[in-house]
Amino acid sequence: MLLPTRNDRSVVAVFNASEDTVDFVSVFFELHGFRAVGRTWPAREALDLKTVLGFMAKHQPQAIVFDVSFPYESNWQRFLEFRQLGDQCRVPVVLTTTNKNALAECVGSTEALEIVGKPYDLDELLRAVQRALASTPDAQQRQVFPPTS
């Protein structure tokens, strides 16, 4: 099987407060044929808008894995700030969290997001990202790899 060239692969951005998690999840996606880029995300600090916009412009991800950690309310606010930065920050997102129920209470009802709990079921995370990628207008032009069995 021929893999697509690096430029043809879907780009998945991984935002997490843990550098180890960013590295682990990025390697996982690379092994599944994606081009993964990652950035640690300060859980309790305001977003550095210039850094975020520069990262998004440089990498132009088609999907994002965004971790919302404790304290959920303030980190949910970080996510909402991120989504308001501009069109380049409006790509499909898969949220991850250590406490899915607590985040769901904070977030409320939303049909636009998928939440994957930790510890990660990597197959579930892969399928969630594939669904996010398949929902984009240019999905037909990119290879979205099926989950491995």
N, C-alpha and C positions, 0 to 999 in steps of 0.2 A: 504494500500500500504506500502510495506517495503522499507525503504530508505537504500541505500548502506551503508556499514560501512564507517567510517571516512577515512580509507585508500583507499577505492574504489572510492571515490568522486574525481572529477576533481578539481584541484587546480587553482584558479584564483588569480593572484597578481594584486593589485590595487596600482598604483603609482600616487600621486597627491601632489601638494604643500600644500593643505589644509587638516589638520588632520580630521576635521569634515567630509569632503567629503570622505576621506579614510574610516572612520568609517561607514558612511551611506551606501556607495556602498558595503562595505564588508558585512554588516548585510543583505543587499538586496540579495546578492549572497548566503549567508548562508541560508536564508529563502527559496531559490530556490534549495537547495540541493547540492550546491557546498561547497568546503572548500576554504574560502577566506583568503588571507593574504594581509596585506597592509603596505605601507611605505610612509612617506611623502618624497617628492622629491624636493630638493631646486631648485626653478625655475631659479634663476639667478647665480647659483654657478656651478663650475665644478663638475663633478661626482666624488665621492670618490670610486675609483675602487675597493678597498679592501672590502668596505662595500657592494657594489652592488654584487660583486661575492660571498661574504659570504651569503647574503640574498638569492640569486638565488640557491646556492648549498644547503642551508638549506631547502628551501621550494619546490624547483623543480616544479614551476608552469607549467601547460600545456597551459595557455593563460594569457595574460597581458592586463590590461586596463591602458593605459599610457596617462596622461593628458599633453597636450602641451598648456601652457598658454602664455600670453603676457609677454615679447616680443617674438613673435613667432619665429623669426630667431634664436635667441640664444637658445631657448628651443628646436627647431627642431635640432640644433647642439647637445644638450644634448642627445636627442633621438638617433641620429646617433652614438654618442660615445657609448651609451649603447649597440646598436646593434653590435658594433665591439668588444665587450669585450670577446666574445667566444661563443661556440655552445649553452651553457646554456641560453644565452641571445637572441637566435634566434627563440624562440617559437612564435607562432602567436600573433599578437598585434592588439588590438582595440584602436585607438587613440580617445581621447575626447578633446574638446576645446570649449571655449566660442564663438569663431568666426570662424565657419567652412570655410567661404569663404576666410578669411585672411590666414588661415593655408593652405588651398588648393593652394593659390597663391604662398606661400612660398615653399611648398612641391613639387608642380608640379604634373605631371601625374605619378601615381603609381597604379599598380594593386594588390600589395601585402598587402595593408593596408585598413582598413575600418575606416572612421572618423565619430564619433557621436558627434553632437553638444549639447551644453548646452543651457537652462536647459535640463537635461536628460529626454528623453522619456524612462522610465525604461524598457518598453517592447522592444523598439528598442535596447537598450543596452544589454538586455538579449539575444535577437536573434543574435546580432552581436557576442557576446561571444560564443554562441552555434555554430555558423558557424565557428568561429576560432577553437574551440575544435574539431569539426567534420573534420577539414582539417588535423589533426595530424595523423601520422601513427598508433598510439596506440589507436585511438578513439573507436575501436570495443571492447577494453578491459575495457573501462570506461563507466559509465552511463552519458550520456549527456541529461539532462532533457529538455523536451519540454516546450515552454513558456506557462504560465497559461493564461486562457482567462478572 
